[in-house]
Structures are given as C-alpha cells and as structure tokens.
Amino acid sequence: MNGDYATYIEDEVLPRVEKNCGVKLTKDPDGRAAMGCSSGGSCALIMAWFRNDLYHRVLTTSGTFVNQAWPFDPKYPDGAWGFHETLIPKEPKKPIRLFIHAGDNDLLNPNIMRDNMHDWVEANHRMAKVLKAKGYEYQYVFCQGSGHCDGKAQAQYLPHAIEWVWKGYGGKKEK
C-alpha cells in the first residue's frame, strides 16, 4: 500500500519498453492507465492512488480490495480493504477514472483470521458505493454467473471497459 510498484514500473520497466520497442510513451497521467485482475486489480488502483502524478485511469477485474497485505503495515492495517473503508471516503478526491468488474461467483476467503475482510464480491460492491458517494468517474459491472477473473465474462465486457476508461482522452502534445 504505497507507490513503490508504480515507481518501479516508471523507473525500470517503461524505459526498457521504450528502448527495446522503439516507442515513446506519454508522461501525461491522463494518457496512462493501470490494469489488472485479482491482486493486479488492487495493484492498479494502488499505482494510481499513490502515484496519480503518473496514472489517472484504472481498469480492474475481480479486484482484490480485501485485506491481503503482508507483512503487516500499521499505516494501512486493513490492506486494500482500507480503500473503501477509510482511504477513499476520508481523503480528497483524486483525478482517477475507474472501471471495476466483479462476478457473483468471485472469491471468498474467510481464512483463519475471521476478520470479515476477505469477500471479493462484498469488497467490490463497497468500492462502487464509496466511489459513487465521493463523486468519482467510475463504472461498475457486476456479472451474474461470473467467477474470479472469468475469461468468458472479460471477453464480453472488456472492449467496452477499455473504451470507457479512455473516454474523454484526446491526447496532449508532450512538452
């Protein structure tokens, strides 16, 4: 629950992509997105949340907005569950546009802790609720009969999700 991964992508991965693929990637955070499924989904939001100077667009499928953080961090004791419980409601709104998906057969890991913070469906429902309350640009798709990172469901909604995440972006010239 910090910006370290986004910094790693920025400092290590993207320069190699530019060099090895012969492309120039924008530095405009409106022109950059993070996307992921499961833990990658929570990671995508973590990247944008803690480094919104780099990323403004997020696409998550079956996002792990539950308490999976390890090792324990007293600053974020609930891991990604804290997004909908404390971070989004209590911090100033950030310039992030989000697409979130979950399915009714997504994960539930009641685990030994019994902390009630390991239900993927409930966590994604709570994310949608708090994003709406805070006035974020977001879209939440909840699929009946869809499981965790369900490829069949993704094939149906992903084209729309990508289009929606990029809505309003016209590109800016680099300085």
N, C-alpha and C positions, 0 to 999 in steps of 0.2 A: 504494500500500500504506500507507494511513493513513485517518484518519477524516474527511478533508476533504469527501468527497462526501456522507456522512451528515449532516454539519453543514450543508452547502448545502441538502439536502432539508429538514432541520429548520427552518432559518432563513429560507429563501427560498420553497420550493415549498409545503410544507404550510400555512403561514399563508395563502397565496393560495387554496389549495383550500378551507380553512375559510371564508374571506371570500367567495369567488366562488360557492361551492356551498351556503353556509348550513349547514355541518355543524360539529360539534365532534369532533375526533379525540382519542383517548385519548393520554395521556402514559405510560401503563403499558407498559413494554417487553415484557411478556408478551402484550399485546394489539396488538403491532405486528410486521409481517413485511416482509421484503425479498425480492423475487422477480426472477429474470431468467434469460435464455437466453444462452449463449455468454459473451461478456465481461460481460454483465449478470448472469450467474450468479456469476461470481467477484466482481463488484462487490457483489452482495447479501451474500455472505459477508464481504467486506471491511467493509461497513457494520456488520454485526452483530459482527464480531470486534473492530474498533477502537472501536465505539460501542455496546457491549452495554448501556449505560445507556439506549439508545433502542430497540434491536431484539433480540429473543430468538428469532425464528422466521425460517427461511431456506428458500426453495424454489429449487433450481437445475435447469436442464435444459441438458445439454451444456456444463456449466460449464468455463470457460477457466482451469483450475487448472494452467496451463503458464506458461512464462517469456515473457510478452509485455510486461513493464514497460518503459516508455520515458518519459522518459530514465532512464538507469541510476541506481539508488539503492544506495549501498554498504550501507545498513542492511538492505535486502531484495534482495540481489543476484540471487536466483532468481525474483523476481516472485511470482505466485500459486503457482508450483511449490513455493515455500517453505512453504505451508500444510501439506502432507503430509510434507515433508522435515524441517522444523525447528519451525515455529510451534506446530502442534497437539501434537506429541509432547513438546516441551520447556517449554511454558508451562502454567500452571494451567488446568484445565478451566473453560470459560466457560458461562454459562447459556443455551446456544443449542441449539435443536431444528432439525434439518436434514432436508430431503428432497432427494435427489440423483438425477438421471437421466443416463444416457449410453447411446448405442447402439453396436452393433458396427461400424457404418459412419460413426462420428463422425470428426472431423478428425485428420489427421496432417500436421504442417507441419515437415518435417525442417530446413528453411531453411539458409541459408548458414553459420549458427553451428555446426551439428552438435553441439549441446550435450546432446542426448538429453532435452530438457525441453519437447518440443512435440508430444506424443502425447496427445490428449484422452482416449482410452479408458484408457490407462495411468494418466493423472493422476486420473481419476475412480475407477478401481479402487484406487489408492493412498489417495485420500481416504476411501473406505469402510473400508479396512483400518485406517487410523490413527484414524478416529472410533470404530471398534469397540474398538480397543486402549485408547483413552483413556476409554471408558465414556460417550460422548455418546449422547443420544437422536437417532437418525438412521434413515433408511430409504433404501436404495439400490436403484433399479430399473435393471437393465441389459436393454435390449431388443435381441433379435435382429432383423436386417433394418432397423434404425432408423438414420437419418442425423443429421446435425448439426441440432439444433433442429427435429426432424421433427414437423410439424404433425399427421400422422396418428397417430403414437405419442402425442403430447401429448393428443389428443382422447380417447384411451383411458385414460391413467393420471392426467390432471390432476384430475378430480373426486376421486379417491382421495387424490392428493397434497395437495390443499388441505384436505380433511377431516383427513388425518393431521397436517399441520403445525399445525392448530388444536386437535388433541386435547388435552384437559385444561384448555383455557382456558374459564373460566366468566365472565370479566369481573369487574372490580373497580370499585367506585364511586370516582370522582375526588374528590380532597380539595380 
